[in-house]
Amino acid sequence: MRGEQLSDAIVYDKLHVLKKDFSGYIERNSVKVDANLPVFFGYVVSALESSFPHLGDDDYDEFIDSITFKVLDASRNVADFDYIRRVKTNALRFKKMMNAEQGINIVIGLKMVKAGDPVHGLEFLKNYAVLDVKLGMAVAHCYYTLSLREFRKDDESPAKNLRPGEMELFAREMLLKLAKTKPPVNTLRQLEVDDPSFLEKIFWQMIFIGLEWFPDEIWFIETGLKNAVDTNDAAMRKRILEIGTERFYTNINILRQMYYYHLENRDPASAAGVVNQLIKQYPHELEPIYLGLKLSLLTQKKMTYHGFRKLAVTNNMPAQIVNLFDFTFDLLNHDPKEAMARIAEFENEFPQFQYYALPLKYIATDILSTDEVRNKKARKVLLDSLENFALLELQNKKPALHAK
């Protein structure tokens, strides 16, 4: 591979294969690896440099981090702290970036948490708690786990037991700090371990504890939804949405999420209920009307569509959006003559959007096709395209409006 320039995608795939090969070797030869850490890490670096001579320093260091986690995860010596420090020393020796210790500390800390060692987990992780929500949740989890050990079994005093101990106060403080600083979710490569289930379990445990301790803090709902979508966790997404719509029933962001959830699950009746609630709460806002127009495209009910259309015109929705909804509604209701008249009117009235009208005509041809596969793909492209256009135009009209 020397001298060969590869695309990022190919490099990523080949790195993944090499990582998988080393992971298998570590699992089969953990005792041998532990006994010869300098030799093993030297072998890893040799294989990495010979296979990827042009690899960036960040990808190079991330690979070392992932191998370090695997070595610790497979070892029977993880309870031996001198062993942990030897692994760290050997891994750091081969890393390139200035903040090399950060990645190693994170993977060691995560391993300590996974192994049920909150004391050492805190030692390695607490300085990085706000780099990513899941790191912060892991730190809060360590404090919470230690808090469960604070009270003696013979202390039966109700007053004392109701008062949070020091470790619980630290856990609460950590959760409030996360809610205030709002770190990103799922952004650190060190979190991409082979089996992230332990991190997911910790994340959700602390989300629900946070909702119990701070019932009015919407950040726990928003962050739970973000993670549920990122990880395709439909069950948790539904559960968090139910809690969110119950506690924050006037919040347009939560209701919007519930609307799209119902659409994805092909439940137009429930989506219509959310739209009606939004229109009652925000009678002069355009977004609820837009959501109603979108829903009526999917149900293809003329009376419903024209009802929302009337609201759109009354509330001064941009004419270009209304025009395109008319075009789309006629097209999806198999009225090609009227639909093409609408798109011609759109071109004449809004010449600045002619670049958009042309591909819409091609999409219309596919939608009118008798080829089912072609028709289905074109419908999705049209609806996605209309959503992107409409939301952008609504944002331009009212900057405070947030997209899906």
NULUMDREN-783198 format. One record per residue (C-alpha): residue number from 0; residue in one letter; y, x negated, z negated. Coordinates in pm, 1 decimal. Example, Ala and Ser with C-alpha at 12.3 -4.5 7.8 and 13.67 -1.06 7.14 Angstrom:
2
  pos  code     north      east        up
    0     A    -450.0   -1230.0    -780.0
    1     S    -106.0   -1367.0    -714.0
This chain:
404
  pos  code     north      east        up
    0     M       0.0       0.0       0.0
    1     R     234.5    -296.8     -20.0
    2     G     526.8    -258.5     218.7
    3     E     444.3     107.4     272.8
    4     Q     721.7     355.2     192.9
    5     L     588.6     689.9      71.9
    6     S     762.7    1021.4      24.2
    7     D     832.5    1136.3    -333.6
    8     A     567.3    1408.4    -306.6
    9     I     297.0    1164.8    -193.1
   10     V     393.2     915.7    -465.2
   11     Y     373.8    1190.4    -727.0
   12     D      29.5    1299.1    -605.8
   13     K    -103.7     943.0    -599.8
   14     L      40.5     872.5    -945.0
   15     H    -131.3    1186.1   -1071.7
   16     V    -464.1    1066.1    -929.8
   17     L    -422.6     723.0   -1090.1
   18     K    -327.9     883.3   -1422.3
   19     K    -633.3    1106.8   -1403.6
   20     D    -857.4     805.2   -1332.0
   21     F    -721.5     619.3   -1635.2
   22     S    -754.5     928.9   -1853.0
   23     G   -1120.9     956.9   -1762.8
   24     Y   -1175.7     588.3   -1835.3
   25     I   -1002.6     618.1   -2175.0
   26     E   -1214.1     918.6   -2272.7
   27     R   -1535.6     733.8   -2185.9
   28     N   -1434.4     398.4   -2336.1
   29     S   -1200.3     477.1   -2624.8
   30     V   -1359.8     228.2   -2867.1
   31     K   -1342.8     -49.2   -2608.3
   32     V    -977.2      31.7   -2528.7
   33     D    -882.2      27.2   -2898.2
   34     A   -1048.8    -309.4   -2945.6
   35     N    -864.6    -466.0   -2650.3
   36     L    -522.5    -299.1   -2634.7
   37     P    -333.1    -594.3   -2477.4
   38     V    -599.7    -635.7   -2208.4
   39     F    -612.5    -262.1   -2138.5
   40     F    -234.8    -218.4   -2103.8
   41     G    -223.3    -530.3   -1887.4
   42     Y    -483.6    -370.8   -1661.8
   43     V    -280.6     -48.1   -1643.6
   44     V      34.0    -235.3   -1543.2
   45     S    -152.1    -444.3   -1285.8
   46     A    -297.0    -131.9   -1121.8
   47     L      42.2      41.8   -1130.1
   48     E     235.7    -246.9    -977.5
   49     S     -20.4    -321.5    -706.9
   50     S     -46.2      45.3    -602.1
   51     F     324.0     135.3    -638.8
   52     P     535.1    -177.9    -583.5
   53     H     852.0      27.6    -521.7
   54     L     812.9     270.7    -810.1
   55     G    1134.8     350.7    -996.3
   56     D    1172.4     232.9   -1354.7
   57     D    1182.7     588.8   -1491.3
   58     D     854.6     687.1   -1320.2
   59     Y     702.1     354.2   -1423.2
   60     D     793.3     403.7   -1790.6
   61     E     681.6     767.4   -1786.4
   62     F     339.9     656.3   -1662.4
   63     I     310.9     409.6   -1953.1
   64     D     413.5     690.0   -2192.2
   65     S     146.6     925.5   -2060.4
   66     I    -124.9     658.6   -2085.9
   67     T     -10.1     580.3   -2441.2
   68     F     -47.5     944.2   -2543.0
   69     K    -395.3     954.7   -2389.5
   70     V    -502.0     638.3   -2573.7
   71     L    -387.4     790.0   -2903.8
   72     D    -534.4    1130.0   -2825.0
   73     A    -880.7     988.3   -2753.5
   74     S    -889.1     740.6   -3043.1
   75     R   -1072.0     785.8   -3371.3
   76     N    -824.1     548.8   -3537.8
   77     V    -523.7     779.0   -3521.7
   78     A    -517.9     809.8   -3901.3
   79     D    -471.9     430.9   -3926.1
   80     F     -98.9     368.5   -3911.1
   81     D    -141.1      -3.2   -3842.6
   82     Y    -335.9      98.2   -3531.3
   83     I     -52.6     331.7   -3424.8
   84     R     196.1      47.8   -3451.8
   85     R     -29.2    -183.7   -3247.0
   86     V     -45.9      77.0   -2971.2
   87     K     331.6     110.1   -2978.6
   88     T     386.0    -268.2   -2966.3
   89     N     152.8    -310.8   -2669.2
   90     A     299.1     -17.5   -2478.0
   91     L     658.9    -131.8   -2534.0
   92     R     576.0    -480.1   -2410.8
   93     F     526.7    -346.5   -2057.8
   94     K     807.5     -90.8   -2031.2
   95     K    1121.0    -159.9   -1827.7
   96     M    1408.6      68.1   -1927.4
   97     M    1662.5       7.6   -2203.2
   98     N    1556.0     321.5   -2394.6
   99     A    1186.2     233.3   -2367.6
  100     E    1126.6     297.1   -2737.0
  101     Q    1241.3     659.4   -2708.3
  102     G     955.8     766.4   -2481.9
  103     I     694.5     584.4   -2689.5
  104     N     828.5     731.9   -3014.0
  105     I     814.8    1080.2   -2863.9
  106     V     454.6    1054.0   -2744.5
  107     I     343.6     900.5   -3076.3
  108     G     529.1    1171.7   -3266.5
  109     L     368.7    1443.2   -3055.8
  110     K      26.8    1293.8   -3121.6
  111     M      98.2    1289.7   -3495.2
  112     V     197.5    1656.0   -3480.8
  113     K    -112.9    1744.1   -3281.0
  114     A    -327.8    1554.7   -3535.9
  115     G    -174.6    1755.3   -3823.5
  116     D      34.2    1470.6   -3966.6
  117     P     384.4    1622.4   -4012.5
  118     V     514.0    1331.5   -4222.1
  119     H     464.3    1071.6   -3950.1
  120     G     546.6    1331.3   -3684.6
  121     L     892.7    1360.5   -3837.8
  122     E     928.8     983.9   -3861.3
  123     F     891.4     949.4   -3486.1
  124     L    1048.2    1274.5   -3358.9
  125     K    1343.4    1378.5   -3574.5
  126     N    1594.6    1153.6   -3393.5
  127     Y    1512.5    1324.2   -3063.0
  128     A    1507.2    1687.9   -3179.2
  129     V    1792.0    1807.2   -2955.6
  130     L    1672.2    1641.0   -2633.9
  131     D    1450.1    1940.4   -2558.0
  132     V    1382.3    2268.8   -2737.1
  133     K    1012.3    2194.1   -2773.6
  134     L    1083.7    1865.3   -2948.4
  135     G    1320.6    2046.7   -3181.1
  136     M    1057.2    2312.4   -3246.2
  137     A     803.2    2040.0   -3322.7
  138     V    1043.1    1890.6   -3578.9
  139     A    1108.7    2233.2   -3733.3
  140     H     732.6    2290.5   -3741.9
  141     C     681.3    1965.0   -3933.5
  142     Y     935.1    2072.0   -4195.4
  143     Y     782.4    2420.1   -4212.3
  144     T     429.7    2279.4   -4254.5
  145     L     551.7    2056.9   -4538.1
  146     S     729.9    2354.9   -4695.4
  147     L     396.2    2532.5   -4736.9
  148     R     287.0    2247.0   -4966.1
  149     E     597.9    2252.8   -5186.1
  150     F     499.8    2505.6   -5451.4
  151     R     227.1    2444.5   -5705.5
  152     K     -54.4    2696.7   -5716.3
  153     D      11.4    2768.9   -6083.7
  154     D     375.1    2862.5   -6021.8
  155     E     361.0    3241.1   -6024.1
  156     S     730.3    3302.3   -6085.4
  157     P     851.0    3558.8   -5825.3
  158     A    1208.5    3433.9   -5847.8
  159     K    1104.3    3076.3   -5776.1
  160     N     869.9    3176.1   -5493.9
  161     L    1141.9    3377.2   -5322.0
  162     R    1377.5    3080.1   -5316.9
  163     P    1325.3    2850.9   -5015.4
  164     G    1217.3    2498.1   -5101.8
  165     E    1380.4    2184.5   -4966.6
  166     M    1147.9    2151.3   -4666.8
  167     E    1194.2    2514.8   -4568.8
  168     L    1569.7    2467.6   -4584.3
  169     F    1532.2    2169.3   -4349.9
  170     A    1325.8    2385.0   -4113.4
  171     R    1589.1    2659.7   -4119.6
  172     E    1865.5    2404.6   -4063.7
  173     M    1676.4    2261.1   -3766.0
  174     L    1633.7    2603.6   -3604.6
  175     L    2003.1    2685.5   -3652.7
  176     K    2097.5    2348.3   -3504.8
  177     L    1888.3    2425.7   -3197.0
  178     A    2047.9    2769.9   -3165.1
  179     K    2393.4    2609.5   -3185.4
  180     T    2336.9    2311.2   -2953.8
  181     K    2112.2    2501.1   -2706.5
  182     P    1906.0    2207.6   -2573.2
  183     P    1727.0    2242.7   -2238.2
  184     V    1367.5    2368.4   -2221.5
  185     N    1075.2    2181.4   -2061.7
  186     T    1283.5    1893.6   -1923.8
  187     L    1123.7    1583.8   -2079.5
  188     R     836.8    1418.6   -1897.7
  189     Q     685.3    1312.5   -2228.6
  190     L     610.9    1681.5   -2289.4
  191     E     385.9    1693.6   -1983.1
  192     V      68.2    1608.6   -2172.5
  193     D    -279.1    1686.5   -2037.7
  194     D    -326.5    1976.9   -2278.6
  195     P      11.0    2126.3   -2379.5
  196     S    -145.8    2419.7   -2566.7
  197     F     -66.3    2269.1   -2906.9
  198     L     302.7    2243.4   -2812.4
  199     E     304.4    2601.1   -2684.3
  200     K     146.1    2725.5   -3006.3
  201     I     408.4    2542.0   -3213.7
  202     F     691.1    2665.2   -2992.0
  203     W     594.5    3031.5   -3024.8
  204     Q     521.2    3003.8   -3396.2
  205     M     871.5    2871.8   -3461.8
  206     I    1034.4    3123.5   -3224.5
  207     F     887.9    3411.7   -3424.9
  208     I     968.0    3246.1   -3757.2
  209     G    1323.3    3199.8   -3629.6
  210     L    1341.3    3568.2   -3538.4
  211     E    1220.2    3653.6   -3887.7
  212     W    1468.3    3424.4   -4063.4
  213     F    1763.2    3491.1   -3831.8
  214     P    1709.8    3840.5   -3682.6
  215     D    2058.7    3854.8   -3527.0
  216     E    2032.2    3523.6   -3340.5
  217     I    1979.2    3609.1   -2973.0
  218     W    1911.7    3244.6   -2878.7
  219     F    1548.8    3279.2   -2991.1
  220     I    1502.3    3568.7   -2747.1
  221     E    1673.3    3388.6   -2458.9
  222     T    1480.9    3065.6   -2516.4
  223     G    1150.1    3248.2   -2554.8
  224     L    1209.8    3427.6   -2224.7
  225     K    1298.9    3102.4   -2048.6
  226     N     980.3    2935.8   -2167.6
  227     A     762.4    3239.3   -2091.1
  228     V     889.2    3240.1   -1732.4
  229     D     852.6    2860.8   -1697.6
  230     T     492.5    2869.6   -1821.4
  231     N     395.0    3199.6   -1651.5
  232     D     307.7    3350.4   -1989.7
  233     A     319.0    3722.5   -1907.3
  234     A     200.0    3835.9   -2250.9
  235     M     469.9    3646.2   -2439.7
  236     R     734.0    3747.3   -2188.0
  237     K     652.0    4113.5   -2249.7
  238     R     646.0    4069.0   -2627.1
  239     I     980.3    3887.0   -2637.8
  240     L    1141.7    4141.7   -2405.2
  241     E    1025.9    4427.3   -2627.6
  242     I    1176.9    4259.3   -2933.5
  243     G    1492.3    4172.2   -2741.4
  244     T    1555.9    4521.5   -2605.4
  245     E    1496.7    4669.3   -2950.7
  246     R    1730.3    4433.5   -3137.1
  247     F    1987.9    4365.1   -2865.7
  248     Y    1979.9    4693.6   -2674.2
  249     T    2343.4    4657.7   -2561.9
  250     N    2303.5    4305.5   -2423.0
  251     I    2323.7    4308.2   -2044.4
  252     N    2135.9    3977.7   -2006.8
  253     I    1832.8    4103.8   -2198.7
  254     L    1835.1    4439.7   -2018.6
  255     R    1859.8    4262.9   -1682.1
  256     Q    1551.0    4057.7   -1770.2
  257     M    1365.5    4377.0   -1866.1
  258     Y    1466.5    4539.1   -1536.2
  259     Y    1322.0    4253.5   -1330.9
  260     Y    1011.1    4247.7   -1547.8
  261     H     947.3    4615.3   -1467.4
  262     L    1005.5    4551.2   -1096.6
  263     E     757.7    4264.2   -1092.7
  264     N     502.2    4487.0   -1263.6
  265     R     564.9    4770.9   -1014.4
  266     D     694.7    5011.0   -1275.3
  267     P     995.7    5175.7   -1102.9
  268     A    1023.2    5453.3   -1363.1
  269     S    1081.6    5204.9   -1645.3
  270     A    1320.0    5002.4   -1427.2
  271     A    1515.0    5322.2   -1357.9
  272     G    1538.6    5382.0   -1732.2
  273     V    1695.5    5038.2   -1778.9
  274     V    1943.6    5106.1   -1495.0
  275     N    2046.7    5438.8   -1648.3
  276     Q    2096.4    5270.5   -1985.2
  277     L    2309.5    4997.8   -1828.7
  278     I    2525.8    5245.5   -1639.5
  279     K    2589.7    5441.6   -1961.2
  280     Q    2680.1    5125.2   -2151.5
  281     Y    2880.1    4963.7   -1868.7
  282     P    3015.4    5257.6   -1663.2
  283     H    3272.4    5047.7   -1476.6
  284     E    3056.9    4740.9   -1411.6
  285     L    2917.4    4677.3   -1063.7
  286     E    2596.6    4500.7   -1162.4
  287     P    2414.2    4811.2   -1298.9
  288     I    2504.2    4996.5    -978.7
  289     Y    2376.4    4704.1    -773.2
  290     L    2048.3    4712.7    -968.6
  291     G    2023.3    5084.5    -896.0
  292     L    2079.1    5025.5    -523.3
  293     K    1812.4    4754.9    -526.5
  294     L    1567.0    4987.2    -701.0
  295     S    1633.5    5268.9    -453.4
  296     L    1547.8    5031.7    -166.5
  297     L    1207.1    4978.3    -322.7
  298     T    1142.3    5347.8    -394.1
  299     Q    1298.5    5451.5     -57.7
  300     K    1421.8    5783.6    -198.2
  301     K    1724.3    5899.5       1.2
  302     M    1878.2    6113.5    -272.5
  303     T    1855.8    5828.5    -522.7
  304     Y    1999.9    5580.2    -275.6
  305     H    2295.4    5796.5    -179.4
  306     G    2367.8    5868.3    -545.9
  307     F    2398.4    5497.3    -624.4
  308     R    2585.1    5438.3    -299.6
  309     K    2846.1    5693.6    -402.8
  310     L    2885.5    5515.2    -737.6
  311     A    2921.1    5183.4    -554.8
  312     V    3201.7    5310.5    -331.8
  313     T    3376.6    5486.9    -621.4
  314     N    3372.2    5164.9    -826.1
  315     N    3498.7    4950.6    -535.2
  316     M    3186.4    4747.6    -468.2
  317     P    3265.4    4502.1    -184.0
  318     A    3222.7    4684.4     147.4
  319     Q    3010.5    4404.9     296.9
  320     I    2748.0    4460.5      26.2
  321     V    2743.2    4838.8      76.1
  322     N    2716.9    4789.4     453.2
  323     L    2418.4    4557.3     420.1
  324     F    2246.4    4794.7     178.8
  325     D    2292.0    5073.2     435.6
  326     F    2139.0    4851.4     704.8
  327     T    1845.7    4759.0     482.0
  328     F    1782.6    5115.8     366.1
  329     D    1775.7    5249.1     724.3
  330     L    1551.7    4963.2     834.2
  331     L    1299.4    5013.1     553.1
  332     N    1298.7    5388.0     619.0
  333     H    1199.2    5330.7     983.3
  334     D    1530.6    5426.3    1142.5
  335     P    1579.1    5124.6    1373.2
  336     K    1855.0    5283.1    1585.1
  337     E    2075.5    5353.1    1283.4
  338     A    1989.8    5015.6    1127.7
  339     M    2096.5    4819.5    1433.4
  340     A    2417.4    5023.0    1452.7
  341     R    2483.2    4922.6    1091.0
  342     I    2435.4    4551.8    1156.8
  343     A    2661.2    4570.9    1464.3
  344     E    2926.0    4738.1    1246.8
  345     F    2879.5    4463.2     986.7
  346     E    2941.2    4194.3    1252.2
  347     N    3255.7    4363.4    1380.0
  348     E    3403.2    4437.3    1039.5
  349     F    3314.8    4104.1     878.2
  350     P    3322.7    3830.2    1144.6
  351     Q    3314.6    3565.5     869.8
  352     F    2953.4    3668.2     801.6
  353     Q    2833.6    3654.3    1161.4
  354     Y    2620.5    3351.9    1070.2
  355     Y    2424.2    3582.8     842.1
  356     A    2401.3    3880.5    1080.8
  357     L    2208.7    3685.0    1343.1
  358     P    1903.5    3598.3    1126.9
  359     L    1908.1    3954.6     991.5
  360     K    1849.2    4080.7    1345.7
  361     Y    1546.6    3854.4    1380.9
  362     I    1415.3    3970.6    1044.2
  363     A    1462.9    4332.0    1156.0
  364     T    1245.4    4265.8    1462.8
  365     D     963.5    4144.0    1236.9
  366     I     999.8    4441.3    1002.4
  367     L     967.2    4679.3    1298.2
  368     S     658.1    4491.2    1417.0
  369     T     314.8    4654.7    1400.3
  370     D     173.4    4328.5    1262.7
  371     E     119.7    4403.8     892.0
  372     V     130.6    4043.5     773.0
  373     R     443.6    3970.2     972.6
  374     N     602.3    4292.8     848.5
  375     K     526.1    4221.5     481.4
  376     K     666.6    3867.5     494.9
  377     A     982.0    3987.2     671.1
  378     R    1044.2    4260.1     411.4
  379     K    1027.9    4004.9     130.6
  380     V    1261.4    3766.1     313.2
  381     L    1508.5    4048.2     377.0
  382     L    1512.6    4171.2      16.7
  383     D    1540.5    3818.8    -127.3
  384     S    1815.1    3733.9     118.9
  385     L    2008.5    4053.2      42.2
  386     E    1984.0    3982.6    -331.1
  387     N    2118.6    3628.8    -291.9
  388     F    2405.2    3748.4     -71.4
  389     A    2498.3    4047.7    -288.1
  390     L    2493.3    3858.4    -617.2
  391     L    2704.9    3578.5    -470.4
  392     E    2962.4    3828.5    -341.7
  393     L    2967.2    4007.8    -676.2
  394     Q    3019.5    3675.5    -854.3
  395     N    3310.8    3600.7    -622.3
  396     K    3461.7    3939.1    -709.8
  397     K    3397.6    3901.7   -1081.8
  398     P    3316.4    3545.0   -1200.7
  399     A    3177.7    3670.3   -1530.9
  400     L    2883.8    3837.7   -1357.7
  401     H    2562.6    3641.9   -1403.9
  402     A    2283.8    3626.3   -1149.3
  403     K    1920.8    3701.2   -1229.5
